[in-house]
Amino acid sequence: RRWLKEGKKVKVRIRFRGRERDYPELAMEDLKEIADELQDVSVIEQRPSFEGRTLLMVLAPDTGKK
């Protein structure tokens, strides 16, 4: 939250190990929860996407809200 308020972007990564790869919906729920908690200071710049065994989402500061 502090970094977003300072105008910096935040990259959120979840790395899957072992059998965790069989349940990507659990990680998607976690990312959605994070985005919901930070919606007052951020917007989703890059929707959650897989890069190998990592799920990645980028949040950017919401310049319209202070």
C-alpha positions as a printed NumPy array, in Angstrom:
array([[  0.   ,   0.   ,   0.   ],
       [  2.806,   2.409,   0.885],
       [  4.586,   1.893,  -2.44 ],
       [  1.379,   2.458,  -4.382],
       [  0.738,   5.672,  -2.448],
       [  4.275,   6.791,  -3.35 ],
       [  3.4  ,   6.314,  -7.036],
       [  5.323,   3.075,  -7.601],
       [  4.079,  -0.044,  -9.362],
       [  3.849,  -3.334,  -7.488],
       [  4.401,  -6.772,  -9.002],
       [  2.681,  -9.637,  -7.166],
       [  4.038, -13.137,  -7.842],
       [  2.908, -16.532,  -6.653],
       [  5.315, -19.372,  -7.421],
       [  3.866, -22.859,  -7.639],
       [  5.78 , -25.831,  -6.275],
       [  4.941, -29.501,  -6.618],
       [  1.237, -30.295,  -6.46 ],
       [  0.306, -26.644,  -6.011],
       [  0.31 , -26.455,  -9.815],
       [ -2.845, -28.606,  -9.832],
       [ -4.833, -25.879,  -8.035],
       [ -4.26 , -22.54 ,  -9.782],
       [ -7.766, -21.366,  -8.822],
       [ -6.635, -21.031,  -5.184],
       [ -3.848, -18.659,  -6.209],
       [ -6.249, -16.692,  -8.428],
       [ -8.508, -16.214,  -5.394],
       [ -5.529, -14.911,  -3.401],
       [ -4.628, -12.395,  -6.124],
       [ -8.245, -11.262,  -6.382],
       [ -8.313, -10.725,  -2.615],
       [ -5.116,  -8.652,  -2.781],
       [ -6.498,  -6.541,  -5.633],
       [ -9.77 ,  -6.003,  -3.741],
       [ -7.931,  -4.875,  -0.593],
       [ -5.871,  -2.358,  -2.583],
       [ -8.575,  -1.108,  -4.967],
       [ -8.754,   2.256,  -3.181],
       [ -5.132,   3.099,  -4.113],
       [ -4.455,   0.966,  -7.207],
       [ -5.655,  -0.355, -10.534],
       [ -4.716,  -3.647, -12.141],
       [ -2.233,  -2.856, -14.896],
       [ -1.597,  -6.471, -15.896],
       [ -4.213,  -9.116, -15.225],
       [ -3.039, -12.333, -13.544],
       [ -1.194, -14.506, -16.045],
       [  1.051, -17.549, -15.94 ],
       [  4.735, -17.342, -16.758],
       [  6.012, -20.879, -16.416],
       [  5.249, -21.95 , -12.851],
       [  4.656, -18.379, -11.642],
       [  1.371, -16.496, -11.529],
       [  1.989, -12.774, -11.984],
       [ -0.11 ,  -9.613, -11.56 ],
       [  0.992,  -5.958, -11.756],
       [ -0.731,  -3.194,  -9.784],
       [ -0.253,   0.473, -10.649],
       [ -1.141,   3.504,  -8.534],
       [ -4.56 ,   4.975,  -9.243],
       [ -3.763,   8.563, -10.169],
       [ -7.44 ,   9.552, -10.161],
       [ -7.776,   8.915,  -6.419],
       [ -5.789,  10.443,  -3.574]])
